[in-house]
Amino acid sequence: MERLREIVAKNIVREIIWLGRDPRRYGEKIDLDYLEHLLLARTALGRIGLFMGYNVEIHRRRVEELYQHLEKTWDELAEKVEKETKKILGDQQYIENYKSISL
């Protein structure tokens, strides 16, 4: 669960960065209820064990654990994902391959 929590947390930050937003502006805006909504709306939901009809107590506990993890590690996650994104976008071969298949 710890590893899955880390992956989901990183994906949340990654999506903000890929939208061209500054993740540091969003860290404080994500509250527990919004996070729960976001998780329920995601197609990757099954990986963290949240789905409709799930035991409400377990469901809420998992959301709270992810929320606490995001609170503690938001800046660190943002820095990691920003470095990762710059590295990917700095890879000319990757960019050329991407352009060739996306057009």
Residue pairs with C-beta under 8 A, 6 or more apart in sequence:
1 48
1 62
1 65
4 47
4 48
5 48
5 65
5 66
5 69
6 69
7 47
8 39
8 44
8 47
8 48
8 66
9 66
9 69
9 70
9 73
9 77
10 77
10 80
10 81
11 44
12 30
12 38
12 70
13 23
13 74
13 77
13 78
13 81
14 81
14 84
14 85
16 23
16 26
17 23
17 78
17 81
17 82
17 85
18 85
23 74
23 77
23 78
23 81
23 82
24 74
24 75
24 78
27 70
27 74
27 75
27 78
30 38
30 67
30 70
32 63
32 64
32 67
35 63
35 66
35 67
35 70
36 60
36 63
39 45
39 48
39 50
39 63
39 66
40 50
40 52
45 51
48 62
48 66
49 58
49 62
50 59
50 62
50 63
70 77
88 94
89 95
